[in-house]
Amino acid sequence: MGNVKVHLDSFHMMIEEESFAKAIRCCGRDHLAYFHTCESHRGIPGTGLVPWRETFDTLREIGYDSPLVIESYDRGSSVPRATAASGGTSPLRARSWR
């Protein structure tokens, strides 16, 4: 199934994975196609508990060269910041469906 790829999301990985490095290595370059970078509280990267050094080092190790997309939410709104800033249409979200 060469047309099926994995989309990892650091927010969900904080809840479900024992190790970011282990999960990324398990996917490997051939299967990992998309990575959402958001914090443990859905905020801006670097403001929570996500192990960013481990994450980026492992992505580099496997040769990941696909999109790294920040998925950050405004705590006062359920609308993603990227969507609000673009007037309701997020180019990041549209790109993920191509």
VENURBEL-V500872 format. One record per residue. N is the residue number from 1. PSI is psi in radians with two decimals (none if undefined). OMEGA is omega in whole degrees, -180 to 180 (* if undefined). NEAR is the number of other C-alpha atoms within 10 Angstrom. Layout:
# VENURBEL-V500872
N&PSI&OMEGA&NEAR  N&PSI&OMEGA&NEAR
This chain:
# VENURBEL-V500872
1&1.25&-178&4  2&-0.29&-179&6  3&0.07&178&5  4&2.19&-178&9  5&2.95&-179&13  6&2.46&175&15  7&1.90&177&13  8&2.60&-179&19  9&2.07&-175&18  10&-0.53&177&24  11&-0.86&-179&19  12&-0.56&178&14  13&-0.59&178&15  14&-0.57&-177&17  15&-0.67&-166&9  16&-0.33&-174&10  17&2.50&174&12  18&-0.55&-177&10  19&2.21&176&14  20&-0.79&-178&22  21&-0.76&-179&17  22&-0.75&180&13  23&-0.75&-180&15  24&-0.77&178&22  25&-0.64&179&15  26&-0.72&178&12  27&-0.82&-177&16  28&2.95&-177&18  29&-0.65&-176&18  30&-0.44&-176&12  31&-0.43&-179&16  32&2.06&-176&21  33&-0.27&-171&19  34&2.43&-178&18  35&2.08&174&20  36&2.18&178&17  37&1.80&174&23  38&2.84&-175&24  39&3.02&-180&25  40&-0.35&179&20  41&0.32&-179&16  42&0.30&179&20  43&-2.90&-177&18  44&2.35&179&16  45&2.36&-179&19  46&-0.10&-178&12  47&0.14&-178&12  48&-2.43&-171&14  49&0.00&-178&12  50&2.34&179&20  51&1.42&-172&17  52&-0.71&-179&16  53&-0.86&178&9  54&-0.76&-178&13  55&-0.95&-177&19  56&-0.65&177&14  57&-0.72&-178&12  58&-0.66&175&19  59&-0.72&178&21  60&-0.73&-179&12  61&-0.72&-178&14  62&-0.07&179&16  63&0.47&179&12  64&2.23&179&20  65&0.43&177&12  66&-3.11&-174&12  67&2.45&166&14  68&1.99&-173&15  69&2.26&176&15  70&2.13&176&21  71&1.62&-174&23  72&2.44&-178&19  73&2.54&173&20  74&2.15&-176&14  75&-0.37&179&12  76&0.02&-175&6  77&2.65&176&9  78&0.04&-180&8  79&2.22&178&14  80&2.50&-179&17  81&-0.69&-180&17  82&-0.67&179&19  83&-0.79&-179&16  84&-0.72&-178&14  85&-0.43&-177&11  86&0.23&178&10  87&0.41&175&8  88&-0.22&179&12  89&1.96&-179&12  90&2.06&177&15  91&-0.46&179&11  92&-0.76&-179&14  93&-0.71&180&13  94&-0.68&-179&9  95&-0.60&-177&9  96&-0.30&-178&12  97&-0.04&-179&6  98&none&*&5
